[in-house]
Amino acid sequence: MANIKSAKKRILVSEVRTERNKAIRSKVKTYVKKVQAAIEAGDKAVAEAALRDAISEIEKAQSKGVYHANTASRKVSRLSKAVAQMN
């Protein structure tokens, strides 16, 4: 256990940020699942609408530092490609 005041604060801040990051990642996963469900159902209109929402959430997560820029870009690319390949 830390004895120095600044170290104690860092531990608290770290815990708060970890919880925040988990929540944001979970939210992104939920939006990605909605897109994938629409793709599996074969509903292109719903998939495109869900894709817009998912891209927005992924970019928000990237801007907050939860995802690296390349990771966010890869997620957007894969989702967009999957929606574009729908019949």
PyMOL Python script that loads the backbone (N, CA, C, O; Angstrom):
from pymol import cmd

cmd.read_pdbstr("""\
ATOM      1  N   MET A   1       0.843  -1.191   0.000  1.00  0.00           N
ATOM      2  CA  MET A   1       0.000   0.000   0.000  1.00  0.00           C
ATOM      3  C   MET A   1       0.879   1.242   0.000  1.00  0.00           C
ATOM      4  O   MET A   1       1.907   1.294   0.676  1.00  0.00           O
ATOM      5  N   ALA A   2       0.463   2.228  -0.759  1.00  0.00           N
ATOM      6  CA  ALA A   2       1.235   3.459  -0.871  1.00  0.00           C
ATOM      7  C   ALA A   2       1.155   4.275   0.418  1.00  0.00           C
ATOM      8  O   ALA A   2       0.122   4.320   1.085  1.00  0.00           O
ATOM      9  N   ASN A   3       2.268   4.912   0.745  1.00  0.00           N
ATOM     10  CA  ASN A   3       2.326   5.783   1.925  1.00  0.00           C
ATOM     11  C   ASN A   3       2.342   7.254   1.541  1.00  0.00           C
ATOM     12  O   ASN A   3       1.919   8.112   2.317  1.00  0.00           O
ATOM     13  N   ILE A   4       2.834   7.542   0.335  1.00  0.00           N
ATOM     14  CA  ILE A   4       2.963   8.924  -0.108  1.00  0.00           C
ATOM     15  C   ILE A   4       1.615   9.412  -0.637  1.00  0.00           C
ATOM     16  O   ILE A   4       0.903   8.696  -1.340  1.00  0.00           O
ATOM     17  N   LYS A   5       1.289  10.658  -0.275  1.00  0.00           N
ATOM     18  CA  LYS A   5      -0.015  11.221  -0.626  1.00  0.00           C
ATOM     19  C   LYS A   5      -0.259  11.200  -2.132  1.00  0.00           C
ATOM     20  O   LYS A   5      -1.350  10.838  -2.573  1.00  0.00           O
ATOM     21  N   SER A   6       0.724  11.578  -2.916  1.00  0.00           N
ATOM     22  CA  SER A   6       0.546  11.616  -4.373  1.00  0.00           C
ATOM     23  C   SER A   6       0.348  10.212  -4.947  1.00  0.00           C
ATOM     24  O   SER A   6      -0.401  10.033  -5.907  1.00  0.00           O
ATOM     25  N   ALA A   7       1.012   9.227  -4.364  1.00  0.00           N
ATOM     26  CA  ALA A   7       0.849   7.846  -4.820  1.00  0.00           C
ATOM     27  C   ALA A   7      -0.556   7.340  -4.518  1.00  0.00           C
ATOM     28  O   ALA A   7      -1.152   6.617  -5.318  1.00  0.00           O
ATOM     29  N   LYS A   8      -1.084   7.730  -3.347  1.00  0.00           N
ATOM     30  CA  LYS A   8      -2.453   7.352  -2.993  1.00  0.00           C
ATOM     31  C   LYS A   8      -3.442   7.955  -3.990  1.00  0.00           C
ATOM     32  O   LYS A   8      -4.395   7.302  -4.417  1.00  0.00           O
ATOM     33  N   LYS A   9      -3.195   9.205  -4.346  1.00  0.00           N
ATOM     34  CA  LYS A   9      -4.071   9.872  -5.294  1.00  0.00           C
ATOM     35  C   LYS A   9      -4.009   9.184  -6.656  1.00  0.00           C
ATOM     36  O   LYS A   9      -5.036   8.988  -7.305  1.00  0.00           O
ATOM     37  N   ARG A  10      -2.800   8.817  -7.086  1.00  0.00           N
ATOM     38  CA  ARG A  10      -2.652   8.143  -8.380  1.00  0.00           C
ATOM     39  C   ARG A  10      -3.443   6.839  -8.401  1.00  0.00           C
ATOM     40  O   ARG A  10      -4.046   6.496  -9.418  1.00  0.00           O
ATOM     41  N   ILE A  11      -3.445   6.108  -7.282  1.00  0.00           N
ATOM     42  CA  ILE A  11      -4.192   4.855  -7.197  1.00  0.00           C
ATOM     43  C   ILE A  11      -5.679   5.121  -7.373  1.00  0.00           C
ATOM     44  O   ILE A  11      -6.353   4.412  -8.120  1.00  0.00           O
ATOM     45  N   LEU A  12      -6.194   6.137  -6.690  1.00  0.00           N
ATOM     46  CA  LEU A  12      -7.609   6.482  -6.796  1.00  0.00           C
ATOM     47  C   LEU A  12      -7.978   6.906  -8.217  1.00  0.00           C
ATOM     48  O   LEU A  12      -8.983   6.465  -8.775  1.00  0.00           O
ATOM     49  N   VAL A  13      -7.137   7.774  -8.787  1.00  0.00           N
ATOM     50  CA  VAL A  13      -7.397   8.267 -10.143  1.00  0.00           C
ATOM     51  C   VAL A  13      -7.371   7.112 -11.142  1.00  0.00           C
ATOM     52  O   VAL A  13      -8.195   7.044 -12.054  1.00  0.00           O
ATOM     53  N   SER A  14      -6.421   6.214 -10.957  1.00  0.00           N
ATOM     54  CA  SER A  14      -6.291   5.051 -11.823  1.00  0.00           C
ATOM     55  C   SER A  14      -7.546   4.186 -11.777  1.00  0.00           C
ATOM     56  O   SER A  14      -8.023   3.722 -12.813  1.00  0.00           O
ATOM     57  N   GLU A  15      -8.077   3.970 -10.583  1.00  0.00           N
ATOM     58  CA  GLU A  15      -9.297   3.167 -10.434  1.00  0.00           C
ATOM     59  C   GLU A  15     -10.481   3.829 -11.121  1.00  0.00           C
ATOM     60  O   GLU A  15     -11.267   3.161 -11.793  1.00  0.00           O
ATOM     61  N   VAL A  16     -10.611   5.146 -10.955  1.00  0.00           N
ATOM     62  CA  VAL A  16     -11.722   5.887 -11.565  1.00  0.00           C
ATOM     63  C   VAL A  16     -11.635   5.796 -13.090  1.00  0.00           C
ATOM     64  O   VAL A  16     -12.634   5.546 -13.763  1.00  0.00           O
ATOM     65  N   ARG A  17     -10.438   6.000 -13.621  1.00  0.00           N
ATOM     66  CA  ARG A  17     -10.263   5.976 -15.072  1.00  0.00           C
ATOM     67  C   ARG A  17     -10.476   4.576 -15.638  1.00  0.00           C
ATOM     68  O   ARG A  17     -11.000   4.420 -16.741  1.00  0.00           O
ATOM     69  N   THR A  18     -10.066   3.556 -14.878  1.00  0.00           N
ATOM     70  CA  THR A  18     -10.267   2.180 -15.323  1.00  0.00           C
ATOM     71  C   THR A  18     -11.761   1.874 -15.450  1.00  0.00           C
ATOM     72  O   THR A  18     -12.192   1.270 -16.433  1.00  0.00           O
ATOM     73  N   GLU A  19     -12.536   2.284 -14.469  1.00  0.00           N
ATOM     74  CA  GLU A  19     -13.984   2.066 -14.517  1.00  0.00           C
ATOM     75  C   GLU A  19     -14.608   2.822 -15.688  1.00  0.00           C
ATOM     76  O   GLU A  19     -15.482   2.292 -16.374  1.00  0.00           O
ATOM     77  N   ARG A  20     -14.166   4.052 -15.917  1.00  0.00           N
ATOM     78  CA  ARG A  20     -14.679   4.865 -17.012  1.00  0.00           C
ATOM     79  C   ARG A  20     -14.369   4.205 -18.352  1.00  0.00           C
ATOM     80  O   ARG A  20     -15.228   4.127 -19.230  1.00  0.00           O
ATOM     81  N   ASN A  21     -13.131   3.731 -18.498  1.00  0.00           N
ATOM     82  CA  ASN A  21     -12.729   3.089 -19.746  1.00  0.00           C
ATOM     83  C   ASN A  21     -13.523   1.807 -19.988  1.00  0.00           C
ATOM     84  O   ASN A  21     -13.915   1.517 -21.118  1.00  0.00           O
ATOM     85  N   LYS A  22     -13.758   1.041 -18.922  1.00  0.00           N
ATOM     86  CA  LYS A  22     -14.552  -0.187 -19.053  1.00  0.00           C
ATOM     87  C   LYS A  22     -15.956   0.137 -19.544  1.00  0.00           C
ATOM     88  O   LYS A  22     -16.488  -0.542 -20.422  1.00  0.00           O
ATOM     89  N   ALA A  23     -16.547   1.172 -18.973  1.00  0.00           N
ATOM     90  CA  ALA A  23     -17.907   1.560 -19.347  1.00  0.00           C
ATOM     91  C   ALA A  23     -17.965   1.982 -20.814  1.00  0.00           C
ATOM     92  O   ALA A  23     -18.894   1.615 -21.535  1.00  0.00           O
ATOM     93  N   ILE A  24     -16.978   2.748 -21.250  1.00  0.00           N
ATOM     94  CA  ILE A  24     -16.955   3.223 -22.633  1.00  0.00           C
ATOM     95  C   ILE A  24     -16.746   2.056 -23.589  1.00  0.00           C
ATOM     96  O   ILE A  24     -17.408   1.981 -24.625  1.00  0.00           O
ATOM     97  N   ARG A  25     -15.824   1.134 -23.253  1.00  0.00           N
ATOM     98  CA  ARG A  25     -15.593  -0.048 -24.100  1.00  0.00           C
ATOM     99  C   ARG A  25     -16.853  -0.896 -24.200  1.00  0.00           C
ATOM    100  O   ARG A  25     -17.185  -1.404 -25.271  1.00  0.00           O
ATOM    101  N   SER A  26     -17.547  -1.044 -23.089  1.00  0.00           N
ATOM    102  CA  SER A  26     -18.774  -1.834 -23.058  1.00  0.00           C
ATOM    103  C   SER A  26     -19.836  -1.202 -23.965  1.00  0.00           C
ATOM    104  O   SER A  26     -20.549  -1.901 -24.685  1.00  0.00           O
ATOM    105  N   LYS A  27     -19.926   0.117 -23.917  1.00  0.00           N
ATOM    106  CA  LYS A  27     -20.896   0.832 -24.744  1.00  0.00           C
ATOM    107  C   LYS A  27     -20.583   0.633 -26.227  1.00  0.00           C
ATOM    108  O   LYS A  27     -21.487   0.421 -27.036  1.00  0.00           O
ATOM    109  N   VAL A  28     -19.307   0.702 -26.572  1.00  0.00           N
ATOM    110  CA  VAL A  28     -18.896   0.490 -27.968  1.00  0.00           C
ATOM    111  C   VAL A  28     -19.265  -0.927 -28.404  1.00  0.00           C
ATOM    112  O   VAL A  28     -19.795  -1.128 -29.496  1.00  0.00           O
ATOM    113  N   LYS A  29     -18.982  -1.901 -27.548  1.00  0.00           N
ATOM    114  CA  LYS A  29     -19.301  -3.296 -27.883  1.00  0.00           C
ATOM    115  C   LYS A  29     -20.794  -3.477 -28.130  1.00  0.00           C
ATOM    116  O   LYS A  29     -21.187  -4.215 -29.034  1.00  0.00           O
ATOM    117  N   THR A  30     -21.628  -2.809 -27.333  1.00  0.00           N
ATOM    118  CA  THR A  30     -23.077  -2.893 -27.493  1.00  0.00           C
ATOM    119  C   THR A  30     -23.494  -2.374 -28.863  1.00  0.00           C
ATOM    120  O   THR A  30     -24.306  -2.999 -29.544  1.00  0.00           O
ATOM    121  N   TYR A  31     -22.941  -1.232 -29.269  1.00  0.00           N
ATOM    122  CA  TYR A  31     -23.273  -0.658 -30.570  1.00  0.00           C
ATOM    123  C   TYR A  31     -22.785  -1.547 -31.710  1.00  0.00           C
ATOM    124  O   TYR A  31     -23.469  -1.681 -32.725  1.00  0.00           O
ATOM    125  N   VAL A  32     -21.610  -2.154 -31.554  1.00  0.00           N
ATOM    126  CA  VAL A  32     -21.076  -3.058 -32.579  1.00  0.00           C
ATOM    127  C   VAL A  32     -21.984  -4.284 -32.705  1.00  0.00           C
ATOM    128  O   VAL A  32     -22.249  -4.750 -33.813  1.00  0.00           O
ATOM    129  N   LYS A  33     -22.459  -4.803 -31.574  1.00  0.00           N
ATOM    130  CA  LYS A  33     -23.354  -5.960 -31.598  1.00  0.00           C
ATOM    131  C   LYS A  33     -24.665  -5.635 -32.312  1.00  0.00           C
ATOM    132  O   LYS A  33     -25.225  -6.485 -33.004  1.00  0.00           O
ATOM    133  N   LYS A  34     -25.151  -4.407 -32.146  1.00  0.00           N
ATOM    134  CA  LYS A  34     -26.382  -4.003 -32.835  1.00  0.00           C
ATOM    135  C   LYS A  34     -26.183  -4.027 -34.341  1.00  0.00           C
ATOM    136  O   LYS A  34     -27.069  -4.455 -35.082  1.00  0.00           O
ATOM    137  N   VAL A  35     -25.015  -3.565 -34.800  1.00  0.00           N
ATOM    138  CA  VAL A  35     -24.714  -3.582 -36.234  1.00  0.00           C
ATOM    139  C   VAL A  35     -24.647  -5.029 -36.720  1.00  0.00           C
ATOM    140  O   VAL A  35     -25.234  -5.364 -37.749  1.00  0.00           O
ATOM    141  N   GLN A  36     -23.943  -5.879 -35.995  1.00  0.00           N
ATOM    142  CA  GLN A  36     -23.795  -7.273 -36.392  1.00  0.00           C
ATOM    143  C   GLN A  36     -25.134  -7.999 -36.405  1.00  0.00           C
ATOM    144  O   GLN A  36     -25.375  -8.834 -37.277  1.00  0.00           O
ATOM    145  N   ALA A  37     -26.005  -7.693 -35.453  1.00  0.00           N
ATOM    146  CA  ALA A  37     -27.331  -8.311 -35.421  1.00  0.00           C
ATOM    147  C   ALA A  37     -28.145  -7.900 -36.639  1.00  0.00           C
ATOM    148  O   ALA A  37     -28.854  -8.723 -37.218  1.00  0.00           O
ATOM    149  N   ALA A  38     -28.050  -6.639 -37.029  1.00  0.00           N
ATOM    150  CA  ALA A  38     -28.778  -6.156 -38.209  1.00  0.00           C
ATOM    151  C   ALA A  38     -28.233  -6.807 -39.478  1.00  0.00           C
ATOM    152  O   ALA A  38     -28.994  -7.109 -40.397  1.00  0.00           O
ATOM    153  N   ILE A  39     -26.918  -7.023 -39.530  1.00  0.00           N
ATOM    154  CA  ILE A  39     -26.313  -7.682 -40.687  1.00  0.00           C
ATOM    155  C   ILE A  39     -26.812  -9.121 -40.783  1.00  0.00           C
ATOM    156  O   ILE A  39     -27.178  -9.586 -41.863  1.00  0.00           O
ATOM    157  N   GLU A  40     -26.824  -9.818 -39.660  1.00  0.00           N
ATOM    158  CA  GLU A  40     -27.286 -11.207 -39.654  1.00  0.00           C
ATOM    159  C   GLU A  40     -28.765 -11.311 -39.994  1.00  0.00           C
ATOM    160  O   GLU A  40     -29.195 -12.286 -40.611  1.00  0.00           O
ATOM    161  N   ALA A  41     -29.544 -10.317 -39.597  1.00  0.00           N
ATOM    162  CA  ALA A  41     -30.972 -10.303 -39.919  1.00  0.00           C
ATOM    163  C   ALA A  41     -31.201  -9.954 -41.384  1.00  0.00           C
ATOM    164  O   ALA A  41     -32.273 -10.219 -41.928  1.00  0.00           O
ATOM    165  N   GLY A  42     -30.200  -9.362 -42.020  1.00  0.00           N
ATOM    166  CA  GLY A  42     -30.306  -9.008 -43.432  1.00  0.00           C
ATOM    167  C   GLY A  42     -31.027  -7.703 -43.690  1.00  0.00           C
ATOM    168  O   GLY A  42     -31.473  -7.456 -44.810  1.00  0.00           O
ATOM    169  N   ASP A  43     -31.149  -6.870 -42.686  1.00  0.00           N
ATOM    170  CA  ASP A  43     -31.852  -5.583 -42.827  1.00  0.00           C
ATOM    171  C   ASP A  43     -30.830  -4.472 -43.047  1.00  0.00           C
ATOM    172  O   ASP A  43     -30.230  -3.971 -42.096  1.00  0.00           O
ATOM    173  N   LYS A  44     -30.639  -4.097 -44.302  1.00  0.00           N
ATOM    174  CA  LYS A  44     -29.590  -3.135 -44.648  1.00  0.00           C
ATOM    175  C   LYS A  44     -29.861  -1.737 -44.078  1.00  0.00           C
ATOM    176  O   LYS A  44     -28.938  -1.069 -43.613  1.00  0.00           O
ATOM    177  N   ALA A  45     -31.113  -1.299 -44.112  1.00  0.00           N
ATOM    178  CA  ALA A  45     -31.444   0.041 -43.611  1.00  0.00           C
ATOM    179  C   ALA A  45     -31.127   0.156 -42.117  1.00  0.00           C
ATOM    180  O   ALA A  45     -30.543   1.145 -41.671  1.00  0.00           O
ATOM    181  N   VAL A  46     -31.511  -0.849 -41.363  1.00  0.00           N
ATOM    182  CA  VAL A  46     -31.241  -0.847 -39.918  1.00  0.00           C
ATOM    183  C   VAL A  46     -29.738  -0.936 -39.671  1.00  0.00           C
ATOM    184  O   VAL A  46     -29.207  -0.282 -38.773  1.00  0.00           O
ATOM    185  N   ALA A  47     -29.056  -1.759 -40.482  1.00  0.00           N
ATOM    186  CA  ALA A  47     -27.605  -1.918 -40.334  1.00  0.00           C
ATOM    187  C   ALA A  47     -26.883  -0.600 -40.577  1.00  0.00           C
ATOM    188  O   ALA A  47     -25.949  -0.258 -39.852  1.00  0.00           O
ATOM    189  N   GLU A  48     -27.312   0.139 -41.596  1.00  0.00           N
ATOM    190  CA  GLU A  48     -26.664   1.426 -41.901  1.00  0.00           C
ATOM    191  C   GLU A  48     -26.909   2.436 -40.787  1.00  0.00           C
ATOM    192  O   GLU A  48     -26.009   3.197 -40.429  1.00  0.00           O
ATOM    193  N   ALA A  49     -28.113   2.447 -40.239  1.00  0.00           N
ATOM    194  CA  ALA A  49     -28.419   3.358 -39.133  1.00  0.00           C
ATOM    195  C   ALA A  49     -27.593   2.981 -37.897  1.00  0.00           C
ATOM    196  O   ALA A  49     -27.043   3.847 -37.217  1.00  0.00           O
ATOM    197  N   ALA A  50     -27.519   1.691 -37.624  1.00  0.00           N
ATOM    198  CA  ALA A  50     -26.733   1.220 -36.482  1.00  0.00           C
ATOM    199  C   ALA A  50     -25.252   1.504 -36.698  1.00  0.00           C
ATOM    200  O   ALA A  50     -24.530   1.802 -35.747  1.00  0.00           O
ATOM    201  N   LEU A  51     -24.801   1.413 -37.939  1.00  0.00           N
ATOM    202  CA  LEU A  51     -23.402   1.685 -38.268  1.00  0.00           C
ATOM    203  C   LEU A  51     -23.042   3.135 -37.947  1.00  0.00           C
ATOM    204  O   LEU A  51     -21.986   3.406 -37.376  1.00  0.00           O
ATOM    205  N   ARG A  52     -23.921   4.063 -38.316  1.00  0.00           N
ATOM    206  CA  ARG A  52     -23.665   5.484 -38.021  1.00  0.00           C
ATOM    207  C   ARG A  52     -23.506   5.700 -36.518  1.00  0.00           C
ATOM    208  O   ARG A  52     -22.593   6.401 -36.080  1.00  0.00           O
ATOM    209  N   ASP A  53     -24.398   5.093 -35.730  1.00  0.00           N
ATOM    210  CA  ASP A  53     -24.316   5.225 -34.279  1.00  0.00           C
ATOM    211  C   ASP A  53     -23.030   4.605 -33.733  1.00  0.00           C
ATOM    212  O   ASP A  53     -22.379   5.169 -32.853  1.00  0.00           O
ATOM    213  N   ALA A  54     -22.676   3.436 -34.267  1.00  0.00           N
ATOM    214  CA  ALA A  54     -21.475   2.730 -33.809  1.00  0.00           C
ATOM    215  C   ALA A  54     -20.223   3.535 -34.131  1.00  0.00           C
ATOM    216  O   ALA A  54     -19.327   3.648 -33.294  1.00  0.00           O
ATOM    217  N   ILE A  55     -20.152   4.092 -35.327  1.00  0.00           N
ATOM    218  CA  ILE A  55     -18.988   4.896 -35.719  1.00  0.00           C
ATOM    219  C   ILE A  55     -18.847   6.089 -34.784  1.00  0.00           C
ATOM    220  O   ILE A  55     -17.742   6.437 -34.366  1.00  0.00           O
ATOM    221  N   SER A  56     -19.972   6.710 -34.463  1.00  0.00           N
ATOM    222  CA  SER A  56     -19.959   7.861 -33.560  1.00  0.00           C
ATOM    223  C   SER A  56     -19.391   7.471 -32.195  1.00  0.00           C
ATOM    224  O   SER A  56     -18.545   8.178 -31.647  1.00  0.00           O
ATOM    225  N   GLU A  57     -19.850   6.362 -31.655  1.00  0.00           N
ATOM    226  CA  GLU A  57     -19.372   5.910 -30.340  1.00  0.00           C
ATOM    227  C   GLU A  57     -17.899   5.533 -30.377  1.00  0.00           C
ATOM    228  O   GLU A  57     -17.158   5.838 -29.442  1.00  0.00           O
ATOM    229  N   ILE A  58     -17.465   4.870 -31.454  1.00  0.00           N
ATOM    230  CA  ILE A  58     -16.055   4.481 -31.574  1.00  0.00           C
ATOM    231  C   ILE A  58     -15.172   5.724 -31.630  1.00  0.00           C
ATOM    232  O   ILE A  58     -14.121   5.769 -30.990  1.00  0.00           O
ATOM    233  N   GLU A  59     -15.592   6.727 -32.389  1.00  0.00           N
ATOM    234  CA  GLU A  59     -14.801   7.956 -32.498  1.00  0.00           C
ATOM    235  C   GLU A  59     -14.768   8.724 -31.171  1.00  0.00           C
ATOM    236  O   GLU A  59     -13.754   9.334 -30.831  1.00  0.00           O
ATOM    237  N   LYS A  60     -15.877   8.692 -30.424  1.00  0.00           N
ATOM    238  CA  LYS A  60     -15.888   9.326 -29.101  1.00  0.00           C
ATOM    239  C   LYS A  60     -14.889   8.627 -28.179  1.00  0.00           C
ATOM    240  O   LYS A  60     -14.141   9.277 -27.449  1.00  0.00           O
ATOM    241  N   ALA A  61     -14.888   7.299 -28.222  1.00  0.00           N
ATOM    242  CA  ALA A  61     -13.968   6.519 -27.388  1.00  0.00           C
ATOM    243  C   ALA A  61     -12.521   6.826 -27.760  1.00  0.00           C
ATOM    244  O   ALA A  61     -11.651   6.914 -26.893  1.00  0.00           O
ATOM    245  N   GLN A  62     -12.274   6.986 -29.059  1.00  0.00           N
ATOM    246  CA  GLN A  62     -10.916   7.318 -29.515  1.00  0.00           C
ATOM    247  C   GLN A  62     -10.511   8.700 -29.016  1.00  0.00           C
ATOM    248  O   GLN A  62      -9.380   8.893 -28.570  1.00  0.00           O
ATOM    249  N   SER A  63     -11.423   9.656 -29.090  1.00  0.00           N
ATOM    250  CA  SER A  63     -11.093  11.022 -28.684  1.00  0.00           C
ATOM    251  C   SER A  63     -10.817  11.107 -27.177  1.00  0.00           C
ATOM    252  O   SER A  63     -10.086  11.987 -26.723  1.00  0.00           O
ATOM    253  N   LYS A  64     -11.407  10.188 -26.411  1.00  0.00           N
ATOM    254  CA  LYS A  64     -11.188  10.168 -24.968  1.00  0.00           C
ATOM    255  C   LYS A  64      -9.973   9.345 -24.580  1.00  0.00           C
ATOM    256  O   LYS A  64      -9.633   9.252 -23.401  1.00  0.00           O
ATOM    257  N   GLY A  65      -9.322   8.751 -25.560  1.00  0.00           N
ATOM    258  CA  GLY A  65      -8.111   7.988 -25.296  1.00  0.00           C
ATOM    259  C   GLY A  65      -8.351   6.553 -24.868  1.00  0.00           C
ATOM    260  O   GLY A  65      -7.425   5.878 -24.418  1.00  0.00           O
ATOM    261  N   VAL A  66      -9.584   6.075 -25.004  1.00  0.00           N
ATOM    262  CA  VAL A  66      -9.891   4.699 -24.634  1.00  0.00           C
ATOM    263  C   VAL A  66      -9.343   3.744 -25.688  1.00  0.00           C
ATOM    264  O   VAL A  66      -8.819   2.680 -25.357  1.00  0.00           O
ATOM    265  N   TYR A  67      -9.466   4.127 -26.956  1.00  0.00           N
ATOM    266  CA  TYR A  67      -8.929   3.335 -28.061  1.00  0.00           C
ATOM    267  C   TYR A  67      -7.822   4.109 -28.755  1.00  0.00           C
ATOM    268  O   TYR A  67      -7.889   5.333 -28.873  1.00  0.00           O
ATOM    269  N   HIS A  68      -6.809   3.395 -29.211  1.00  0.00           N
ATOM    270  CA  HIS A  68      -5.770   3.982 -30.056  1.00  0.00           C
ATOM    271  C   HIS A  68      -6.406   4.320 -31.402  1.00  0.00           C
ATOM    272  O   HIS A  68      -7.382   3.686 -31.806  1.00  0.00           O
ATOM    273  N   ALA A  69      -5.865   5.300 -32.084  1.00  0.00           N
ATOM    274  CA  ALA A  69      -6.436   5.755 -33.356  1.00  0.00           C
ATOM    275  C   ALA A  69      -6.522   4.620 -34.371  1.00  0.00           C
ATOM    276  O   ALA A  69      -7.524   4.498 -35.075  1.00  0.00           O
ATOM    277  N   ASN A  70      -5.488   3.793 -34.455  1.00  0.00           N
ATOM    278  CA  ASN A  70      -5.495   2.697 -35.422  1.00  0.00           C
ATOM    279  C   ASN A  70      -6.547   1.650 -35.067  1.00  0.00           C
ATOM    280  O   ASN A  70      -7.184   1.080 -35.953  1.00  0.00           O
ATOM    281  N   THR A  71      -6.725   1.403 -33.797  1.00  0.00           N
ATOM    282  CA  THR A  71      -7.728   0.429 -33.354  1.00  0.00           C
ATOM    283  C   THR A  71      -9.122   0.914 -33.726  1.00  0.00           C
ATOM    284  O   THR A  71      -9.934   0.150 -34.247  1.00  0.00           O
ATOM    285  N   ALA A  72      -9.393   2.175 -33.459  1.00  0.00           N
ATOM    286  CA  ALA A  72     -10.702   2.743 -33.785  1.00  0.00           C
ATOM    287  C   ALA A  72     -10.935   2.689 -35.294  1.00  0.00           C
ATOM    288  O   ALA A  72     -12.021   2.331 -35.752  1.00  0.00           O
ATOM    289  N   SER A  73      -9.915   3.046 -36.052  1.00  0.00           N
ATOM    290  CA  SER A  73     -10.015   3.034 -37.510  1.00  0.00           C
ATOM    291  C   SER A  73     -10.291   1.626 -38.020  1.00  0.00           C
ATOM    292  O   SER A  73     -11.103   1.437 -38.926  1.00  0.00           O
ATOM    293  N   ARG A  74      -9.618   0.645 -37.440  1.00  0.00           N
ATOM    294  CA  ARG A  74      -9.804  -0.757 -37.854  1.00  0.00           C
ATOM    295  C   ARG A  74     -11.227  -1.223 -37.560  1.00  0.00           C
ATOM    296  O   ARG A  74     -11.842  -1.896 -38.387  1.00  0.00           O
ATOM    297  N   LYS A  75     -11.749  -0.871 -36.396  1.00  0.00           N
ATOM    298  CA  LYS A  75     -13.109  -1.266 -36.036  1.00  0.00           C
ATOM    299  C   LYS A  75     -14.126  -0.654 -37.001  1.00  0.00           C
ATOM    300  O   LYS A  75     -15.041  -1.336 -37.463  1.00  0.00           O
ATOM    301  N   VAL A  76     -13.959   0.637 -37.301  1.00  0.00           N
ATOM    302  CA  VAL A  76     -14.867   1.321 -38.221  1.00  0.00           C
ATOM    303  C   VAL A  76     -14.787   0.687 -39.602  1.00  0.00           C
ATOM    304  O   VAL A  76     -15.809   0.450 -40.247  1.00  0.00           O
ATOM    305  N   SER A  77     -13.573   0.415 -40.048  1.00  0.00           N
ATOM    306  CA  SER A  77     -13.368  -0.162 -41.372  1.00  0.00           C
ATOM    307  C   SER A  77     -14.041  -1.519 -41.508  1.00  0.00           C
ATOM    308  O   SER A  77     -14.718  -1.783 -42.502  1.00  0.00           O
ATOM    309  N   ARG A  78     -13.857  -2.374 -40.517  1.00  0.00           N
ATOM    310  CA  ARG A  78     -14.430  -3.726 -40.578  1.00  0.00           C
ATOM    311  C   ARG A  78     -15.954  -3.691 -40.551  1.00  0.00           C
ATOM    312  O   ARG A  78     -16.610  -4.447 -41.267  1.00  0.00           O
ATOM    313  N   LEU A  79     -16.513  -2.812 -39.722  1.00  0.00           N
ATOM    314  CA  LEU A  79     -17.971  -2.696 -39.676  1.00  0.00           C
ATOM    315  C   LEU A  79     -18.519  -2.157 -40.993  1.00  0.00           C
ATOM    316  O   LEU A  79     -19.507  -2.663 -41.524  1.00  0.00           O
ATOM    317  N   SER A  80     -17.860  -1.121 -41.511  1.00  0.00           N
ATOM    318  CA  SER A  80     -18.317  -0.506 -42.766  1.00  0.00           C
ATOM    319  C   SER A  80     -18.255  -1.514 -43.915  1.00  0.00           C
ATOM    320  O   SER A  80     -19.163  -1.580 -44.745  1.00  0.00           O
ATOM    321  N   LYS A  81     -17.189  -2.285 -43.953  1.00  0.00           N
ATOM    322  CA  LYS A  81     -17.023  -3.298 -45.002  1.00  0.00           C
ATOM    323  C   LYS A  81     -18.119  -4.351 -44.908  1.00  0.00           C
ATOM    324  O   LYS A  81     -18.674  -4.767 -45.924  1.00  0.00           O
ATOM    325  N   ALA A  82     -18.430  -4.780 -43.688  1.00  0.00           N
ATOM    326  CA  ALA A  82     -19.458  -5.797 -43.493  1.00  0.00           C
ATOM    327  C   ALA A  82     -20.835  -5.293 -43.949  1.00  0.00           C
ATOM    328  O   ALA A  82     -21.602  -6.038 -44.559  1.00  0.00           O
ATOM    329  N   VAL A  83     -21.141  -4.030 -43.652  1.00  0.00           N
ATOM    330  CA  VAL A  83     -22.413  -3.461 -44.064  1.00  0.00           C
ATOM    331  C   VAL A  83     -22.453  -3.281 -45.585  1.00  0.00           C
ATOM    332  O   VAL A  83     -23.482  -3.517 -46.217  1.00  0.00           O
ATOM    333  N   ALA A  84     -21.340  -2.866 -46.159  1.00  0.00           N
ATOM    334  CA  ALA A  84     -21.276  -2.642 -47.609  1.00  0.00           C
ATOM    335  C   ALA A  84     -21.430  -3.938 -48.387  1.00  0.00           C
ATOM    336  O   ALA A  84     -21.934  -3.930 -49.510  1.00  0.00           O
ATOM    337  N   GLN A  85     -21.003  -5.046 -47.805  1.00  0.00           N
ATOM    338  CA  GLN A  85     -21.071  -6.337 -48.507  1.00  0.00           C
ATOM    339  C   GLN A  85     -22.430  -7.016 -48.379  1.00  0.00           C
ATOM    340  O   GLN A  85     -22.627  -8.108 -48.914  1.00  0.00           O
ATOM    341  N   MET A  86     -23.362  -6.388 -47.682  1.00  0.00           N
ATOM    342  CA  MET A  86     -24.700  -6.980 -47.561  1.00  0.00           C
ATOM    343  C   MET A  86     -25.371  -6.996 -48.930  1.00  0.00           C
ATOM    344  O   MET A  86     -25.155  -6.115 -49.762  1.00  0.00           O
ATOM    345  N   ASN A  87     -26.185  -8.014 -49.137  1.00  0.00           N
ATOM    346  CA  ASN A  87     -26.909  -8.111 -50.427  1.00  0.00           C
ATOM    347  C   ASN A  87     -28.198  -7.323 -50.395  1.00  0.00           C
ATOM    348  O   ASN A  87     -28.928  -7.294 -51.386  1.00  0.00           O
TER     349      ASN A  87
END
""", "prot")
cmd.dss("prot")
cmd.show_as("cartoon", "prot")
cmd.util.cbc("prot")
cmd.orient("prot")
